[in-house]
Amino acid sequence: MTRKAAPLEKDIQAKILEYLTKRGVFHFKAIVSSKLGIPDIITCINGRFVCFEVKRSENARIHPMQHHIHEQITEAEIGRAHV
């Protein structure tokens, strides 16, 4: 019995983006960033800042810089300002 290959990250991201779009959720995909480790998809759901780092499998390795950025996001007090 052959095992089905895990979907590509871009395909998983596309499904997430489609889901968010259908539900009218504000979101954007980080295409290229000057800062290594920025999550793949950034959203605001019910007034909460939510980020998605997409991996092909549960065993996929998270780069140390991604882990560092995720910790910074978790520790940050996210707010907004009109300037």
matplotlib code that plots the C-alpha trace (Angstrom):
import matplotlib.pyplot as plt

x = [0.0, 1.5, 1.2, -0.3, 2.2, 1.5, 0.1, 2.5, 2.5, 1.3, -1.8, -2.5, -2.1, -4.5, -7.2, -6.8, -6.9, -10.0, -11.7, -10.9, -12.0, -15.4, -16.0, -15.0, -12.1, -9.4, -6.2, -3.1, -0.3, 3.2, 4.8, 8.3, 9.4, 12.6, 12.3, 13.0, 10.4, 7.3, 4.3, 2.8, -0.7, -1.7, -5.3, -7.6, -10.4, -13.0, -10.6, -7.8, -4.4, -4.0, -1.0, -0.6, 2.7, 1.9, 3.9, 3.3, 3.3, 3.2, 6.9, 8.1, 10.9, 10.3, 13.3, 14.8, 14.1, 10.4, 10.3, 11.8, 9.3, 6.4, 7.5, 7.8, 4.2, 2.9, 4.5, 3.6, 0.6, -0.9, -2.8, -3.6, -3.0, -4.4, -1.6]
y = [0.0, 3.3, 6.3, 9.5, 12.4, 15.3, 18.3, 21.2, 24.1, 26.4, 24.2, 24.2, 28.0, 28.3, 26.4, 28.5, 31.7, 30.5, 29.6, 33.1, 34.9, 33.0, 34.1, 37.7, 37.5, 40.2, 38.5, 38.7, 36.3, 37.3, 36.8, 38.1, 39.7, 41.5, 39.9, 36.2, 34.2, 36.2, 33.8, 32.7, 34.1, 37.0, 37.6, 39.5, 37.3, 38.8, 41.5, 39.1, 39.0, 35.5, 34.1, 30.9, 29.2, 26.4, 23.2, 20.1, 17.7, 17.7, 16.6, 19.5, 21.5, 25.1, 27.3, 28.8, 32.3, 31.4, 30.1, 33.4, 35.5, 33.4, 34.0, 37.7, 37.7, 35.8, 38.1, 41.3, 43.4, 43.8, 47.1, 49.5, 53.2, 55.8, 58.2]
z = [0.0, -1.0, 1.2, -0.1, -0.1, 2.2, 0.4, -0.4, 2.0, -0.8, -1.3, 2.5, 2.6, -0.4, 1.4, 4.6, 2.5, 0.7, 4.0, 5.5, 2.4, 2.3, 5.9, 5.3, 7.7, 7.3, 6.3, 4.2, 3.1, 3.8, 0.4, 0.9, 4.1, 5.0, 8.5, 8.6, 10.6, 9.8, 9.8, 6.4, 7.0, 9.3, 10.2, 12.6, 13.8, 16.2, 17.1, 17.8, 16.0, 14.7, 12.7, 10.8, 10.2, 7.7, 7.7, 5.6, 8.6, 12.4, 12.3, 10.2, 11.7, 12.7, 12.0, 15.2, 13.9, 13.3, 16.9, 18.1, 16.1, 17.4, 21.0, 20.3, 18.8, 21.8, 24.3, 22.5, 23.6, 20.2, 19.7, 17.0, 16.5, 14.1, 13.3]

ax = plt.figure().add_subplot(projection="3d")
ax.plot(x, y, z, "-o")
ax.set_aspect("equal")
plt.show()
